[in-house]
Amino acid sequence: MRESADESFEIRVKNHKKEPVEVIVLEHLYRGTTWEITSASAKYNKKDAQTIEFPVQLPADGEQTLIYAVHYAW
């Protein structure tokens, strides 16, 4: 029998500087190598079999909330 699991995450990123910045939010999908991002509030890149990254542009004194969901199967 094939098993699966779903998870969702919310990550708030804040910039307290007086100038805009770019940050990379790394997320490690450690529950298995068979996964699929089922929804994401921002574009992401697949770095390797268990890592995704969200490049985030933040304005001065700004913030952004990233929300994503992942489906694992094993």
Secondary structure, 3 states (H helix, E strand, C coil): CCCEEEEEEEEEEECCCCCCEEEEEEEECCCCCCEEEEEECCCCEEEECCEEEEEEEECCCCEEEEEEEEEEEC
